[in-house]
Each structure stands twice: as structure tokens, then as C-alpha cells.
Amino acid sequence: MPRMTTSPTPAGPVASAAEPLVRWSTMHADAWIGLLETHKQITRALDAELESRYAMSLSGVEVLGRLAAAEGRCSRLSSLATEAGLSLSRISRIIDLLQRRGLVDRRPCDADARAVEAHLTEAGLIVAREAQATHLAFVQGQFFDRLTVEELASLAVIFGRFAPRAAARCLDPA
């Protein structure tokens, strides 16, 4: 993707008489487009790795991981959708695939007859653990190993500012 402008200043979007379109500085473009491209490249490669090893997408692995971490290894589909940032219909399709493989069971919720819960099976727990180990090792090799300790600390501070407690919620969903 081409750079937005050659302006050396850290200022925000700029325009000039010669360039009537609003453009980012090179630094802004490198930061924003670099973030988007890095995310896209790593998640696409990770998705392909998980698909080849476990015949499921990153979203499917995330659902298994959330169920493994949930109290009683079960969760309402609506809660899974909210936590994963996916639509209820997308979660339902993922649960259908996982259920066909014997990794989850779909059951009515005891506390609310209108709700449906996904329950992780023992086979699902085994796959969740293996897929999580693959996920962590992949991200370690493709991302963290390319950063210095200082760079990693900076990213943790920066992204922690934009998504406070996001990692804590992901690591400890209860």
C-alpha cells in the first residue's frame, strides 16, 4: 500500500494546495497501515495453520478456548458471541461444526428455557489444549520473537491504553 504523504512531522492528517486530499504523515501511515498489515498477515497465517492441523478456524479455536476457561466448561451461545465479538448466527454455525466433531454438546439452559448453552466435551478439551499450544507457539515465533523486550513492553503499554484490561478479560473470563 502506498505511503499517504512524505511529511516528516508527527502531526495528524495534512493537506496542501498542491495535494488537496487529506493525507497522513509517513509516520502515521507506517504506524496504522503497519498495524493492520501485521494483524492481517499473522491472523491469516495462523488461521491456515489451525485449519491444517485441527480442521478449524481461529474463531473455532477461540470458542473452544473460551469454553475450556468457562465455569463448568459451558457458556450460553449469546455470551460466547459477545465475548468473541461475533454474531450469534456465526457462533451458532461454529458450534454446529464443533458439535458434529463431538467437541461440544448443545443443550437448553437450565435457568432460561429460551437460551442455549454449549458444553465442552472431554474430546473438545483435548483439542482446545492442543490448539491453544499451537496458537501460542505460532504467535511466539511469528510475532514476539521478532521484538525486543523493550518493544514488547512498549506495545503492551500502548495497546493496554486502547483496550484496558482486554488481556485480563481474555485470560480470566470469569
C-alpha positions as CSV (number, residue, x, y, z in Angstrom):
1,M,0.0,0.0,0.0
2,P,1.5,3.4,-0.9
3,R,2.5,5.9,1.7
4,M,0.0,8.7,2.3
5,T,2.5,11.6,2.2
6,T,6.1,12.4,2.8
7,S,5.5,14.9,5.6
8,P,8.2,14.3,8.2
9,T,6.1,15.8,11.0
10,P,4.3,13.7,13.6
11,A,1.2,15.9,13.0
12,G,-2.1,14.3,12.1
13,P,-3.7,14.4,8.6
14,V,-2.4,17.1,6.4
15,A,-3.4,18.8,3.1
16,S,-1.8,21.4,0.9
17,A,-2.7,23.4,-2.2
18,A,-0.7,21.0,-4.4
19,E,-2.2,18.0,-2.6
20,P,-5.9,18.8,-1.9
21,L,-6.6,15.4,-0.4
22,V,-6.1,14.9,3.3
23,R,-3.1,12.6,3.8
24,W,-1.3,11.1,6.8
25,S,2.3,11.7,7.5
26,T,4.7,8.9,6.7
27,M,4.9,8.1,10.4
28,H,1.2,7.9,10.8
29,A,0.8,5.7,7.7
30,D,3.6,3.4,8.8
31,A,2.0,3.0,12.3
32,W,-1.6,2.5,11.2
33,I,-1.0,0.5,8.0
34,G,1.7,-1.4,9.6
35,L,-0.6,-2.4,12.5
36,L,-3.3,-3.5,10.1
37,E,-1.0,-5.4,7.8
38,T,0.8,-7.2,10.6
39,H,-2.5,-8.3,12.1
40,K,-3.8,-9.4,8.7
41,Q,-0.7,-11.4,7.8
42,I,-0.3,-13.1,11.2
43,T,-4.0,-14.0,11.6
44,R,-4.3,-15.3,8.1
45,A,-1.2,-17.5,8.6
46,L,-2.4,-18.6,12.0
47,D,-5.8,-19.4,10.6
48,A,-4.2,-21.5,7.9
49,E,-2.0,-23.4,10.4
50,L,-5.0,-24.1,12.7
51,E,-7.1,-25.2,9.7
52,S,-4.4,-27.6,8.5
53,R,-3.8,-29.1,12.0
54,Y,-7.2,-29.1,13.5
55,A,-9.6,-28.5,10.6
56,M,-11.0,-25.4,12.3
57,S,-10.6,-21.7,12.1
58,L,-9.1,-19.3,14.6
59,S,-12.7,-18.5,15.6
60,G,-13.4,-22.1,16.3
61,V,-10.3,-22.5,18.4
62,E,-11.2,-19.3,20.3
63,V,-14.7,-20.7,21.1
64,L,-13.1,-24.0,22.4
65,G,-10.7,-21.9,24.5
66,R,-13.5,-19.8,25.9
67,L,-15.5,-22.9,26.8
68,A,-12.4,-24.6,28.4
69,A,-11.9,-21.5,30.6
70,A,-15.6,-21.1,31.5
71,E,-17.0,-22.2,34.8
72,G,-18.4,-25.7,34.3
73,R,-16.8,-25.7,30.7
74,C,-20.1,-24.3,29.4
75,S,-21.5,-21.0,28.2
76,R,-24.6,-19.5,26.6
77,L,-24.2,-19.0,22.9
78,S,-25.2,-15.4,23.3
79,S,-22.4,-14.9,25.9
80,L,-19.9,-16.6,23.6
81,A,-20.9,-14.3,20.8
82,T,-20.5,-11.2,22.9
83,E,-17.1,-12.3,24.3
84,A,-15.7,-13.3,20.9
85,G,-17.1,-10.2,19.1
86,L,-19.1,-12.4,16.7
87,S,-22.7,-12.5,15.7
88,L,-25.0,-15.1,17.3
89,S,-25.6,-16.7,14.0
90,R,-21.8,-17.1,13.4
91,I,-21.3,-18.6,16.9
92,S,-24.2,-21.0,16.2
93,R,-22.5,-22.1,12.9
94,I,-19.2,-22.6,14.7
95,I,-21.0,-24.6,17.5
96,D,-22.7,-26.7,14.8
97,L,-19.3,-27.7,13.3
98,L,-17.8,-28.4,16.7
99,Q,-20.8,-30.5,17.7
100,R,-20.6,-32.6,14.6
101,R,-17.0,-33.4,15.6
102,G,-18.0,-34.3,19.1
103,L,-16.1,-31.4,20.7
104,V,-19.2,-29.7,22.2
105,D,-22.7,-30.5,23.1
106,R,-25.5,-28.0,22.6
107,R,-28.1,-28.0,25.4
108,P,-31.0,-25.9,26.6
109,C,-30.1,-23.6,29.5
110,D,-31.5,-24.9,32.8
111,A,-32.0,-21.3,34.1
112,D,-33.6,-19.9,31.0
113,A,-35.5,-22.2,28.6
114,R,-35.1,-19.7,25.8
115,A,-31.3,-19.8,25.9
116,V,-28.9,-22.4,24.6
117,E,-25.6,-23.4,26.1
118,A,-22.5,-25.0,24.6
119,H,-20.8,-27.6,26.8
120,L,-17.3,-28.7,26.1
121,T,-16.7,-32.4,25.9
122,E,-13.6,-34.2,27.0
123,A,-12.6,-34.6,23.4
124,G,-13.1,-30.9,23.0
125,L,-10.9,-30.1,26.0
126,I,-8.1,-32.2,24.5
127,V,-8.4,-30.3,21.2
128,A,-8.7,-27.0,22.9
129,R,-5.4,-27.6,24.8
130,E,-3.5,-28.8,21.7
131,A,-4.8,-25.9,19.6
132,Q,-4.1,-23.4,22.3
133,A,-0.5,-24.6,22.5
134,T,-0.2,-24.4,18.7
135,H,-1.7,-20.9,18.7
136,L,0.7,-19.6,21.4
137,A,3.7,-21.2,19.8
138,F,2.8,-19.7,16.4
139,V,2.3,-16.2,17.7
140,Q,5.6,-16.5,19.7
141,G,7.5,-17.4,16.6
142,Q,5.8,-15.1,14.1
143,F,5.4,-12.0,16.3
144,F,7.0,-12.0,19.8
145,D,10.4,-13.4,18.7
146,R,10.7,-10.5,16.3
147,L,10.5,-7.9,19.1
148,T,13.0,-6.8,21.7
149,V,11.9,-6.9,25.3
150,E,11.6,-3.1,25.2
151,E,9.5,-3.2,22.1
152,L,7.2,-5.7,23.6
153,A,6.8,-3.7,26.8
154,S,6.0,-0.6,24.7
155,L,3.3,-2.4,22.8
156,A,1.8,-3.7,26.0
157,V,1.6,-0.2,27.3
158,I,0.3,1.3,24.0
159,F,-2.4,-1.3,23.3
160,G,-3.3,-1.5,27.0
161,R,-4.3,2.1,26.7
162,F,-6.6,1.4,23.8
163,A,-8.2,-1.7,25.3
164,P,-7.8,-1.5,29.1
165,R,-8.0,-4.9,30.8
166,A,-8.6,-6.7,27.5
167,A,-5.9,-9.3,28.1
168,A,-7.1,-9.8,31.7
169,R,-10.7,-10.4,30.4
170,C,-9.4,-12.9,27.8
171,L,-7.2,-14.7,30.2
172,D,-9.7,-14.8,33.1
173,P,-13.2,-14.7,31.6
174,A,-14.8,-15.3,35.0
